[in-house]
């Protein structure tokens, strides 16, 4: 099925468009209602993209079961939620994290809420669907140490990426680690977002919710930026970072680069390291070197300091867990001498 969004055609699936041509009682087609709903997220391309993918999966699920999305009730939505929990809702077929399932159901509910407000249906069938519970104070995102991050940056300068030149690969890793930008912010950055202020290079980053932040390009990163700009391939796009073929970089290329650099740097279980891991790494290193919580919150573009503190949770709890104190107090003399180098939990 093809969904026509406010910015043009966006693929939602490969099935015929007959379902999207279904007309609601308002006279609008389902496709037009979807386009209007997606258009309401104009200030956040990332949110719009995630909700588009989530709704695509839901509509494909309805199509496979011959269900009219405009006529479903709570039992059908709850069935969808149950199948998501069983792992049937993801493209890989693997079980989805509770937070991911909650987001997908939130997208469906948001769409139906929009339909109610538009007068297309009487009630939101997803409103009372049971949502998965999960610990919002726990982040499953893996991070890397400062030494590992340093090695990843060093390796990227000589790495031969399949689609990126070495200058581009090095710049991408530096922006992810040293600035802590989101992958969507990196991929969406344009040449026009570069500038100078107070005698230094700066990059205007377009964050979630339409917010913008002007971030400094550190002196150690400036040579990487200049080297990349000198060798930047000819391109028909205004994108800051482009591939060897002059195309805007995408999140999948960044994802593969980060995992390759993690493997090259000897990071344990590199398959767990993602571009988002680099944001956690940025926050952890900044905290360890004395950056204030408010400054880290502002740099990361978080809506509140509480969100930034979630990034702190894993590192702080591991460093300060009383287990380090108890294990030293209960260790035998031989064990103590062997573990004398342990410096955890002061």
Buried (B, 14 or more C-beta within 10 A) or exposed (E): BBBBBBEEEBEBBEBEBEBBEBEBEEEBBBBBBBBBBBEEBEEBBBBBBBBBBBBBBBBBBBBEEEBEBBEBEBEBBBBBBEEBBEEEBBEEEEBBEBBBBBBBBBBBBBBBBBBBEBEBBEEBBBEEBEBBEBEEEEBEBBBBBEEBBBBBBBBBBEBEBEBBBBBBBBBBBBBBBBBBBBBBBBBBBBBEBBEEEEEEBBBBBBBBEEEEBEBBBBEEBBEBBBBBEEEBEEBEEEBBBBBEEEBBBEBEBBBBBBBBBBBBBEBEEBEBBBBBBBBBBBBBBBBEEEBEBEEBBBBBBBEEBEEBBBBBEBBEEEEEEEEBEEBBEEBEEEEBEEEEEEEBBE
